[in-house]
Structure formats: C-alpha cells, structure tokens
Amino acid sequence: MTRMKLLAIATFLLTLSIGGVGGWVMWHFHMPLAWLLGAMIFCGLAALAGLPPRHAKVCAPSDDRYDRGNVGDVVLAGRL
C-alpha cells in the first residue's frame, strides 16, 4: 500500500473511533439517539479541535455521475 492509502485508512479509523466513543458516552448517559448524536457531536468537536475527521470513499464516491445533481436523483433515476 502507498503512504497516502495508509494515511487515509488511519484517518478513517480515527474518525470511527471518535464516533464510537461519542456514541458510547451518550449511550452511557441514556441520551436519545445516542449512537447518532454522540458520533456527530464528538466528530464535530474533533474537527473544531483541528483533527482531520474523514469519511470513506464508499460513503461519497467521486464518480462523475454524482457531480451532475443530487445523489438522490441519480439513485432514483437508476431504479426506474
């Protein structure tokens, strides 16, 4: 693997870890939507603190067909 791929994987794993810890903290305190809100809040705080949270390319592919409109439009058009 190249250095860039390893860095991307490490950054993605860091983001998953931060989100997982955030979800667990919110779940521990019995908050509603704990795993969703905890991950969002903790990843948001990490980004504000200067950490580089990233998503996987699978979540947001960089294919040209996604640049022509909303992702939902492409999905709906593909199902017709």
Number of C-alpha atoms within 10 A of each C-alpha: 5 6 8 9 10 11 11 15 15 13 18 18 16 17 23 17 15 22 24 18 17 22 22 16 17 21 17 10 9 10 13 11 11 18 18 15 17 23 23 16 16 21 25 16 13 16 14 10 9 9 14 13 17 17 14 13 10 7 7 10 11 10 8 7 11 15 11 10 9 10 13 10 11 14 11 9 9 8 6 5
